[in-house]
Amino acid sequence: MTNKNYSIFETRPPNILVENKNPLVTTDRFKLVFARSPNTSYFCQNFTLPSIVNGETTVSRPLVDAHFPGPKTSYDPLTVSMLVSEDLANYIEIFNWIVAGDLTDDISVIILNSKNIGITKVTFKNAFPTSMGSVSFNVQDSDVVYGQVDINFRYDYFTFE
């Protein structure tokens, strides 16, 4: 019988290396998939994984109020930045989607690992664009400046696969 002389707080014997099974996510490896806007998918530069807020219910008590999870969860908009193609095809795709006004679609973001293999899929259910920023054209720019635009999407909720 071996004698284990390590603390009850340790989950492994001392001086043993642990394999890194969960490396940190790199934020420059992703792929956005828009079923109705394939040009937008190609030109996406960045996106922000939205914050999620769960409401709370407060119950008044004589000494200390009690807080409980609320009945409603809210999600911030999905914000995507894309370069604008020379023929404005991706800008026109989103423009037409906004003007149509009543069309929703699922948007998927595939998070890639360091070997560019998809490891997590985030799906935004029933998404639709609510705003698209402006593109500035300026003949006085001395360097080549590529047009970029921010798009905000609303959706019902998002899931992870």
Solvent accessible surface area in square Angstrom, and as a share of the most:
residue,aa,sasa,rsa
1,M,243,1.08
2,T,116,0.67
3,N,122,0.62
4,K,146,0.62
5,N,126,0.64
6,Y,66,0.25
7,S,52,0.34
8,I,160,0.81
9,F,176,0.73
10,E,74,0.33
11,T,139,0.81
12,R,103,0.37
13,P,55,0.35
14,P,69,0.44
15,N,153,0.78
16,I,90,0.46
17,L,175,0.87
18,V,100,0.57
19,E,129,0.58
20,N,108,0.55
21,K,158,0.67
22,N,130,0.67
23,P,100,0.63
24,L,168,0.83
25,V,99,0.57
26,T,59,0.34
27,T,122,0.71
28,D,111,0.58
29,R,74,0.27
30,F,42,0.18
31,K,116,0.49
32,L,2,0.01
33,V,57,0.33
34,F,5,0.02
35,A,82,0.64
36,R,94,0.34
37,S,1,0.01
38,P,87,0.54
39,N,55,0.28
40,T,0,0.00
41,S,29,0.19
42,Y,172,0.65
43,F,50,0.21
44,C,18,0.11
45,Q,84,0.37
46,N,73,0.37
47,F,35,0.15
48,T,83,0.48
49,L,86,0.43
50,P,11,0.07
51,S,59,0.38
52,I,97,0.49
53,V,88,0.51
54,N,83,0.42
55,G,29,0.27
56,E,118,0.53
57,T,60,0.35
58,T,67,0.39
59,V,65,0.37
60,S,94,0.61
61,R,132,0.48
62,P,138,0.87
63,L,172,0.86
64,V,111,0.64
65,D,65,0.33
66,A,15,0.11
67,H,113,0.51
68,F,91,0.38
69,P,108,0.68
70,G,14,0.14
71,P,136,0.85
72,K,146,0.62
73,T,59,0.35
74,S,58,0.37
75,Y,46,0.18
76,D,69,0.36
77,P,47,0.30
78,L,0,0.00
79,T,46,0.27
80,V,0,0.00
81,S,7,0.05
82,M,0,0.00
83,L,51,0.25
84,V,22,0.12
85,S,12,0.08
86,E,182,0.82
87,D,104,0.54
88,L,67,0.34
89,A,28,0.22
90,N,0,0.00
91,Y,57,0.22
92,I,82,0.42
93,E,38,0.17
94,I,0,0.00
95,F,102,0.42
96,N,82,0.42
97,W,6,0.02
98,I,58,0.30
99,V,100,0.58
100,A,50,0.38
101,G,64,0.61
102,D,116,0.60
103,L,68,0.34
104,T,73,0.42
105,D,31,0.16
106,D,57,0.30
107,I,1,0.00
108,S,14,0.09
109,V,0,0.00
110,I,47,0.24
111,I,29,0.14
112,L,33,0.17
113,N,43,0.22
114,S,80,0.51
115,K,157,0.66
116,N,96,0.49
117,I,101,0.51
118,G,42,0.40
119,I,101,0.51
120,T,43,0.25
121,K,74,0.31
122,V,1,0.01
123,T,7,0.04
124,F,0,0.00
125,K,56,0.24
126,N,67,0.34
127,A,0,0.00
128,F,81,0.34
129,P,9,0.06
130,T,66,0.39
131,S,49,0.32
132,M,37,0.16
133,G,33,0.32
134,S,100,0.65
135,V,33,0.19
136,S,101,0.65
137,F,167,0.70
138,N,81,0.42
139,V,153,0.88
140,Q,153,0.68
141,D,68,0.35
142,S,117,0.75
143,D,111,0.58
144,V,118,0.68
145,V,103,0.59
146,Y,161,0.61
147,G,24,0.23
148,Q,83,0.37
149,V,3,0.02
150,D,72,0.37
151,I,0,0.00
152,N,51,0.26
153,F,0,0.00
154,R,101,0.37
155,Y,19,0.07
156,D,82,0.43
157,Y,95,0.36
158,F,25,0.10
159,T,48,0.28
160,F,120,0.50
161,E,133,0.60
